[in-house]
Amino acid sequence: MRKRTTRLRRVSKKARPARAARQARRAGRKARRADEKLTKRVDKKLAKRISEGEHGRITPGRAKKVIGVAKVVVPVLVPFARHAATAARERYDRMRARHLGVPVDQLGSFSGRGAALHARIAGDAEALRDLRTQSAGNDEVSLAAEQYAERTAARLAQLTSAVRAAERMPAQRRRSAHRAVDAELGEIEDELLTRFGIRARTR
């Protein structure tokens, strides 16, 4: 009788881990089923909200909220946005004016791809007027300066027309025309500097 009891005890001790494993597997299956049910329930609710327009779409209630927020926020932000845009435009205009070598209020006169060349031509024309004014005291010098100024002013007018015509040319031909005008303006500017008593730098 004792031997049989001992055997039963040994068998029961061996069966404990197996029983615990079965219980754990059973509990895991129950937990998974519960999770699946919960997920299905949430998915159904989400699908219902989407179909009713409560998720991802503008409903009357949401539209009212957005309009209410916009009425408060927009009047506050608009002046700041306007000020920032104005400041950015002024900075850009100053930078462009420095690049062209002209006052900011004259930027409107120089536009297009040949704007820099137009600005140089305008500066050279102004320099010719200064040359005439400075040479007015001496008749001989004044006559030579006048003749040179007339010749050069006529050539500057032709270069202005060439730059305008180049605006409508294909890109490669326009660049070629701009290089030719740039080279000729360099020669005119060297001559102007010489007449003003400044030795032009050798190119």
C-alpha positions in Angstrom: 0.0 0.0 0.0 2.9 2.3 0.8 4.5 1.6 -2.5 1.4 2.5 -4.5 0.9 5.7 -2.6 4.5 6.6 -3.2 4.1 5.9 -7.0 0.9 8.1 -7.1 2.8 10.9 -5.4 5.6 10.6 -7.9 3.2 10.6 -10.9 1.4 13.7 -9.5 4.7 15.6 -9.1 5.6 14.8 -12.7 2.1 15.9 -13.9 2.3 19.3 -12.2 4.5 21.0 -14.9 2.4 19.6 -17.7 -0.8 20.7 -16.1 0.6 24.2 -15.5 1.7 24.4 -19.2 -1.8 23.4 -20.3 -3.3 26.0 -18.1 -0.9 28.7 -19.4 -1.7 27.8 -23.0 -5.5 27.9 -22.2 -5.1 31.3 -20.6 -3.1 32.6 -23.5 -5.8 31.5 -26.0 -8.4 33.2 -23.9 -6.4 36.4 -23.8 -5.9 36.3 -27.6 -9.6 35.8 -28.2 -10.3 38.7 -25.9 -7.9 40.9 -27.8 -9.3 39.9 -31.1 -12.9 40.7 -29.9 -11.7 44.1 -28.6 -9.9 44.9 -31.8 -13.0 44.0 -33.9 -15.2 46.1 -31.7 -12.8 49.1 -32.1 -12.6 48.6 -35.8 -16.4 48.5 -36.1 -16.7 51.8 -34.2 -14.0 53.5 -36.3 -15.7 52.3 -39.5 -19.0 53.7 -38.3 -17.5 57.1 -37.5 -15.8 57.3 -40.9 -19.1 56.4 -42.6 -20.9 59.0 -40.6 -18.3 61.7 -41.3 -16.9 61.9 -37.8 -13.3 61.0 -38.8 -11.2 62.5 -41.6 -13.9 64.6 -43.0 -15.2 68.1 -42.4 -18.4 68.0 -40.5 -20.6 71.0 -39.6 -19.4 70.9 -36.0 -15.7 70.8 -37.1 -16.3 73.5 -39.6 -17.7 75.8 -36.9 -14.7 75.2 -34.7 -12.3 75.9 -37.5 -14.1 79.2 -38.4 -14.2 80.2 -34.8 -10.4 79.7 -34.4 -9.7 81.5 -37.7 -11.7 84.5 -36.6 -9.5 84.8 -33.6 -6.1 83.9 -35.0 -6.1 85.4 -38.5 -6.5 89.1 -37.5 -3.6 88.7 -35.2 -1.3 87.0 -37.7 -2.1 89.0 -40.8 -0.1 92.2 -39.7 2.9 90.1 -38.8 2.8 88.3 -42.2 2.4 91.6 -44.0 5.3 93.2 -42.2 7.5 90.1 -42.8 6.7 90.2 -46.5 7.4 93.9 -46.8 10.7 93.6 -45.0 11.8 90.6 -47.2 10.9 92.6 -50.4 12.9 95.6 -49.2 15.9 93.5 -48.5 15.7 91.9 -51.9 15.4 95.3 -53.6 18.4 96.6 -51.7 20.5 93.6 -52.7 19.4 93.8 -56.3 20.1 97.6 -56.4 23.6 96.9 -55.0 24.2 94.3 -57.7 23.1 96.6 -60.5 24.9 99.6 -59.0 21.8 101.8 -59.1 19.6 103.5 -56.4 16.7 101.4 -55.1 14.1 103.9 -56.5 15.4 103.3 -60.1 15.1 99.5 -60.0 11.9 99.7 -62.1 13.9 101.1 -65.0 16.1 98.0 -65.2 14.4 94.7 -65.8 14.8 91.5 -67.8 17.8 89.3 -68.2 19.9 92.3 -69.5 19.1 94.5 -66.5 22.8 94.7 -65.4 23.8 95.8 -68.9 21.0 98.4 -69.0 22.3 99.7 -65.7 25.8 100.0 -66.9 24.7 101.8 -70.1 22.8 104.3 -68.0 25.8 104.8 -65.7 28.0 105.4 -68.8 25.5 107.9 -70.2 25.5 109.8 -66.9 29.3 109.8 -66.9 29.3 111.3 -70.4 27.1 114.2 -69.1 29.6 114.7 -66.3 32.5 114.8 -68.8 30.7 117.5 -70.9 30.2 119.6 -67.7 33.8 119.3 -66.5 35.2 120.1 -70.0 33.1 123.3 -70.4 35.9 125.7 -69.3 38.4 125.0 -72.1 37.2 125.5 -75.6 39.6 123.0 -77.2 39.0 120.3 -74.6 35.3 121.1 -74.6 35.0 120.5 -78.3 36.9 117.2 -78.2 34.8 116.1 -75.2 31.6 117.1 -77.0 32.5 115.1 -80.1 33.5 112.1 -78.1 30.4 112.3 -76.0 28.1 112.5 -79.0 29.8 109.5 -80.7 29.7 107.5 -77.5 26.1 108.4 -76.6 25.0 107.2 -80.1 26.9 103.9 -79.6 25.3 103.5 -76.1 21.9 103.9 -77.7 22.7 101.1 -80.2 23.9 98.9 -77.4 20.7 99.5 -75.5 18.7 98.4 -78.5 20.9 95.3 -78.8 20.3 94.3 -75.2 16.6 94.7 -75.7 16.6 92.7 -78.9 18.6 89.9 -77.1 15.7 89.5 -74.6 13.7 87.7 -77.3 16.6 85.5 -78.5 17.3 81.9 -77.6 19.4 81.5 -74.5 22.7 80.7 -76.2 22.5 83.5 -78.7 21.3 85.9 -75.9 24.4 85.1 -73.8 26.6 85.6 -76.8 25.1 89.0 -77.4 25.4 90.0 -73.8 29.1 89.0 -73.8 29.7 91.2 -76.9 27.9 94.2 -75.3 29.8 93.6 -72.1 33.1 93.7 -73.9 32.2 96.9 -75.8 31.0 98.6 -72.6 34.4 97.7 -71.0 36.2 99.6 -73.8 33.9 102.6 -73.4 34.4 102.7 -69.6 38.2 102.4 -70.0 38.1 105.4 -72.3 35.9 107.4 -70.0 38.2 106.7 -67.1 41.2 107.9 -69.2 39.4 111.1 -70.0 38.6 111.6 -66.3 42.4 111.3 -65.6 42.3 107.8 -64.3 44.5 105.2 -65.9 42.4 102.2 -66.9 43.6 98.8 -65.8 45.0 96.6 -68.6 42.6 93.8 -69.4 
